[in-house]
Amino acid sequence: MTTVEKQLLASPRNYRYIFILTIVILLLFGWSLTAASFKDVNQSGLDIAGNIVKGLVNPDLELLFNVSKQSVLYLLVQTAAIAFLGTIVGAILSVPLAFLAASNIVPKPIAWLTRLLLIFIRTIPALVYGLMFIRVAGPGPFAGVLTIGITSIGMLSKLYVDAIEELDKGVLESMTSIGCTTFEKIRYGIFPQLLSIFLSVTIYRFDMNMREASILGLVGAGGIGAPLIFAMNAYKWDQVGSILIGLVVLILLIEWLSNKLRAKLVKG
């Protein structure tokens, strides 16, 4: 018997803890199942589901491939632009907030207050932000960019803070010993270590923002969401199929590219 096997056999068996945890999980699972109800699923709903599948199989090719402002291609480009610009805005605003929330960079009271602000930002859903910015900037892509930007701050800042707090403290201590200011420590001692991590996190967030941007049109914040809901309300299932096909292809393409870029950044 190997040393590893002996250690595994000698390790304590907390069966009571495992039993209680299993019971709690099963109870929560059973309680969650009570929310699932199929009583409202009728023949009309099944017919609509079938029509959506028919629309995917027989899409409106003219809507899918022409280059007018009402075409799927134009709306997909607009959606990608909203996600990209919103991600850039969110990333730029997240950097100073992340440093203000890092307890190894600034005093703990400041870090605590900044983290409280970030928690508040993350609490509000994207659609609520969209409705708010539509009232401020009017309906259209600009409201979508603002919405994507503000919703990106919560996640990006949190991941940036985690990266900042895992920095090699020896570099900061050596820079402090030679009299470097806080700005110099950030510029020359921290950013070179964080650049690849920040870029990787930002690319991942852009991948998520593509999905966010695709539904913001439902509240009038630009993108492909509004034409999709209009086509569904009008029972134009061939147009619904065209929009869904274009959206799926675009998201898969962006996810493939983002995974490639993030892999290169991680591997250096």
C-alpha positions in Angstrom: 0.0 0.0 0.0 1.4 3.4 -1.0 1.8 6.4 1.3 -0.9 8.2 -0.5 -3.4 5.4 0.0 -2.5 5.2 3.7 -3.1 8.9 4.1 -6.5 8.6 2.3 -7.5 5.7 4.6 -6.3 7.5 7.7 -8.2 10.7 6.8 -11.3 11.4 9.0 -14.7 10.4 7.6 -17.2 13.1 8.4 -20.3 11.1 7.5 -22.7 13.2 9.5 -21.7 16.3 7.7 -22.0 14.6 4.3 -25.4 13.1 5.3 -26.8 16.5 6.4 -25.5 18.3 3.3 -27.0 15.7 1.1 -30.4 16.0 2.8 -30.3 19.8 2.5 -29.5 19.6 -1.2 -32.3 17.1 -1.8 -34.8 19.2 0.1 -33.8 22.3 -1.9 -34.0 20.4 -5.1 -37.5 19.1 -4.2 -38.6 22.6 -3.2 -37.4 24.0 -6.5 -39.3 21.4 -8.4 -42.6 22.8 -7.0 -42.0 26.0 -9.2 -42.1 23.8 -12.3 -45.6 23.7 -13.7 -46.7 22.3 -17.1 -50.4 23.0 -16.7 -50.2 26.1 -18.9 -48.6 24.1 -21.8 -51.4 23.7 -24.3 -51.8 22.9 -27.9 -51.4 26.5 -28.9 -48.0 26.7 -27.2 -46.8 23.5 -28.9 -48.0 24.8 -32.2 -45.9 28.0 -31.7 -42.9 25.9 -30.8 -43.3 23.9 -34.0 -43.6 27.1 -36.0 -40.4 28.4 -34.6 -38.6 25.2 -35.6 -40.1 25.5 -39.1 -38.8 29.1 -39.2 -35.3 27.8 -38.4 -35.5 25.2 -41.1 -37.1 27.6 -43.7 -35.6 31.1 -42.9 -36.2 34.3 -44.9 -33.0 34.3 -46.9 -33.6 37.7 -48.3 -33.8 39.2 -44.8 -30.7 37.2 -43.8 -28.4 38.2 -46.6 -29.3 41.7 -47.9 -27.5 44.7 -46.7 -30.3 47.2 -45.9 -30.7 48.7 -42.5 -33.5 46.3 -41.8 -31.5 43.2 -42.6 -30.1 40.6 -40.2 -26.5 41.4 -41.2 -26.8 45.1 -40.4 -28.6 44.4 -37.1 -25.9 41.9 -36.1 -23.1 44.3 -36.8 -25.0 46.9 -34.8 -25.4 44.4 -31.9 -21.7 43.6 -32.0 -20.7 47.3 -32.1 -22.9 47.9 -29.0 -21.3 45.0 -27.2 -17.8 46.1 -28.2 -18.1 49.8 -27.3 -19.9 49.0 -24.1 -17.1 46.6 -23.1 -14.5 49.2 -23.8 -16.4 51.8 -21.7 -16.8 49.3 -18.9 -13.2 48.2 -18.9 -11.9 51.8 -18.8 -14.1 52.7 -15.9 -13.4 49.5 -14.1 -9.6 50.0 -13.9 -9.6 53.0 -11.4 -12.5 51.4 -9.5 -10.6 48.2 -9.2 -7.5 49.9 -7.8 -9.7 51.8 -5.3 -11.2 48.5 -4.2 -7.9 46.7 -3.7 -7.0 46.7 0.0 -3.3 46.1 -0.8 -3.2 49.4 -2.8 -5.4 51.8 -0.9 -6.5 52.1 2.8 -9.1 49.5 3.8 -11.9 52.1 4.4 -11.6 53.3 0.9 -11.5 49.8 -0.5 -14.6 48.8 1.5 -16.6 51.8 0.3 -15.6 51.1 -3.3 -16.5 47.5 -3.0 -19.9 48.5 -1.6 -20.4 50.7 -4.7 -19.5 47.8 -7.0 -21.9 45.4 -5.2 -24.7 48.0 -5.7 -23.8 48.2 -9.5 -23.9 44.4 -9.9 -27.3 44.2 -8.1 -29.3 46.0 -10.8 -30.2 43.8 -13.9 -29.1 44.9 -17.3 -32.7 45.4 -18.5 -33.4 47.8 -15.7 -30.3 49.8 -16.7 -31.5 49.8 -20.2 -34.9 51.2 -19.3 -33.1 53.9 -17.2 -30.7 55.0 -20.0 -33.5 55.0 -22.6 -35.1 57.7 -20.5 -31.8 59.6 -20.3 -30.4 59.2 -23.8 -33.5 58.2 -25.8 -34.1 54.8 -27.5 -31.3 53.6 -29.8 -27.8 52.0 -29.8 -26.3 54.7 -27.6 -28.5 53.7 -24.7 -27.4 50.1 -25.3 -23.7 51.1 -25.2 -24.3 52.9 -21.8 -26.2 49.9 -20.5 -23.5 47.4 -21.5 -20.8 49.7 -20.1 -22.4 50.1 -16.6 -23.2 46.4 -16.3 -19.7 45.4 -17.3 -18.2 47.5 -14.4 -19.5 45.2 -11.7 -17.9 42.0 -13.0 -14.8 43.4 -14.5 -13.9 45.4 -11.4 -14.4 42.4 -9.2 -12.1 40.2 -11.3 -9.6 43.0 -11.7 -9.5 43.4 -7.9 -8.8 39.7 -7.5 -5.9 39.9 -9.9 -4.5 43.0 -8.2 -4.7 41.5 -4.7 -2.8 38.4 -6.0 0.2 40.5 -7.1 3.7 39.8 -6.0 4.1 42.1 -3.0 7.8 42.0 -3.2 7.8 44.2 -6.2 5.6 46.8 -4.4 7.8 46.7 -1.3 10.9 47.2 -3.3 9.4 50.1 -5.1 8.2 51.6 -1.8 11.7 51.3 -0.4 13.2 53.4 -3.2 10.5 56.1 -2.7 8.2 55.5 -5.6 4.8 57.2 -5.5 1.5 55.3 -5.7 1.1 56.3 -9.3 4.6 55.0 -10.1 4.0 51.7 -8.4 0.8 51.3 -10.4 2.4 52.3 -13.7 5.7 50.4 -13.5 5.2 47.7 -10.9 1.6 46.6 -11.3 0.4 47.2 -14.9 3.1 45.0 -16.5 2.0 42.1 -14.3 -1.7 42.7 -14.9 -2.0 43.6 -18.5 -2.5 40.1 -19.9 -5.0 39.2 -17.1 -7.0 42.4 -17.7 -7.2 41.7 -21.4 -8.2 38.1 -20.9 -11.0 39.1 -18.5 -12.2 41.9 -20.8 -12.4 39.6 -23.8 -14.4 37.1 -21.7 -16.8 39.9 -20.7 -17.2 41.0 -24.4 -18.3 37.4 -25.1 -20.9 37.7 -22.4 -21.9 41.2 -23.5 -22.8 39.9 -27.0 -25.6 38.0 -25.3 -26.6 41.0 -23.3 -26.7 43.3 -26.3 -28.9 40.8 -28.2 -31.7 41.2 -25.7 -31.4 44.9 -25.0 -33.4 45.6 -28.1 -36.4 44.3 -26.3 -36.5 47.5 -24.3 -35.5 49.8 -27.3 -31.8 50.0 -26.6 -30.7 49.0 -30.2 -29.5 45.8 -31.6 -31.3 42.7 -32.9 -33.6 42.1 -30.0 -36.4 44.4 -31.1 -36.8 43.0 -34.6 -36.9 39.5 -33.1 -39.7 40.3 -30.7 -41.6 42.2 -33.4 -41.3 39.2 -35.8 -42.6 36.8 -33.1 -45.5 39.0 -32.2 -46.5 39.2 -35.9 -46.1 35.4 -36.2 -43.5 35.8 -39.0 -41.6 32.7 -38.2 -39.4 32.7 -41.3 -38.0 36.1 -40.1 -37.6 34.7 -36.6 -35.6 31.8 -38.0 -33.4 34.2 -40.0 -32.7 36.3 -37.0 -32.0 33.4 -34.7 -29.7 31.7 -37.2 -27.7 34.9 -37.7 -27.5 35.5 -33.9 -26.3 31.9 -33.2 -23.7 32.1 -35.9 -22.4 35.4 -34.7 -22.2 34.4 -31.0 -20.4 31.1 -31.9 -17.9 33.0 -34.1 -17.2 35.5 -31.3 -16.9 32.8 -28.7 -14.4 30.9 -30.8 -12.3 34.0 -31.5 -12.4 35.1 -27.8 -11.3 31.6 -26.6 -8.4 31.7 -29.1 -7.3 35.2 -27.9 -7.7 34.3 -24.2 -5.7 31.1 -24.6 -2.8 33.1 -26.3 -2.9 35.7 -23.5 -2.8 33.1 -20.8 0.1 31.2 -22.4 2.0 34.4 -23.1 
